[in-house]
Amino acid sequence: MASNRTETPSEPSRSEIDACAGPLLIEFGARWCGHCRALQAPLAAALAAYPAIHHLQIEDGPGRPLGRSFAVSLWPTLVFLHQGKEIIRLVRPAAAETIEQALAALHLRSDNPHCQDLA
């Protein structure tokens, strides 16, 4: 099965993100971050059920413009977007169920773009 993860060597601009059509998960973190490494297995397992949700893994740090444009201050931060608009944000999610619920909500939004109540 093809992966929906893209690790970007050069991060996209905020305007490119805002122009994205469809569901997108941006994962902000750092390779050396223990919290980020611990998230990888549960995140990959949860994403496997949603191949239509594109996943960008962004290496973040001081002065990185994309992370600053999303006001990222802790890693990992997961930003769930639909049609370029943020609909959910998880900061250091502790439970796999939390990630799964957010992905399900994003999937629901992408299947029904008129759905307003996802919380």
N, C-alpha and C positions, 0 to 999 in steps of 0.2 A: 504494500500500500504506500502511496506517495505521501511524503511528509508535507504538512502545511506550515512548517517552520522555516523562517528565513533569518539567518544571522547576517546582519548587514555590516560589511566592512567599512562603508561610509554611510552615516545615518542620513535618512531622507530629511527633507526640509519640512517644517510645520505646514507650509502651504501644500506640499505633496500629500501629507497625511490628511489634511482637511478636505482634499479633493478626492480621497479614496471612496469608491463605491463599495457597498457591501459591508459585511462584518469583518472587523479587524481587532486583534489583540496585540497590544504593544507591551512587551515585558522589558522594563528598565532594571538593570542590575550591573553586576561586575563579576568577572570570572573568579576572582579571589574571594568573593563574599560567601561566607558559610551559609547564610540564610538563602541566598540565591541558588547555591548548589543543592541545598536540601529541597528546594521547590521543584527541581527538574523532573524527578520521577512522577510525583503526583500530577504535575502540570501536563506532562506528556501523556499520561494515562487518560486524563480528562479530555485533552484535545483530540485523542484518537476517535472519540465518538462524534466529533464535529469537523469533518474534513473540509467543509466549506468556509470555516472561519480561518482566515489567514493570520499567521502569528509572526510578528517581527520581534526578534531578540536584539535589544539595543544595549550596547556597552555604554554605561553612563558614568559620569564623573563631573568634577568641577569644571565649569566653563563649557560643557557640552550643550549646545543650543536646544536640541530637541527636548532633552530632559528638563531644562530650565523652563521651556515654553509650557510644559505640563506641570510645573511646580513640584517636581519630584524631589523629595528630601530624604526618603528612606528606601532601601532596597530589600527585597524586590518590590517594585510597584507594578501592578498589572492594570493597564488602562484598556477598557473594552469600548470600542467605537462602532457606530453604525452610520454609514454615509458621512464619515468624517466628524461626527459629533460624539463626544464622550457620553456614555450612558451609565457606566459602572466603573468604579475604581476600587481595587483591593491593594492595601499596603501590608506587606508581610503576612499574607494569608496563612493562618495556622492549620486550617483543616481542608482536606481535599474536597469535602462536601461544599465548602464555600466557593471554591473555584468551579466546581461542577454546576452549582446553581447560577453563577454569573454567566457561564458559557451557555447554559440552557436559556437564560433570559435574552442573551445576545442572539442566539439562534431563533428564538421566538420572534424577536424584533425583525430579523432579516426575512423570516417567512411571512410576517404580517407587519409591514412597515407602518400601518395605521394604529398599531397597538401602542397605547400611551402609558398604561399602568403596568410596569414590570416589577415594581418594588414589593 
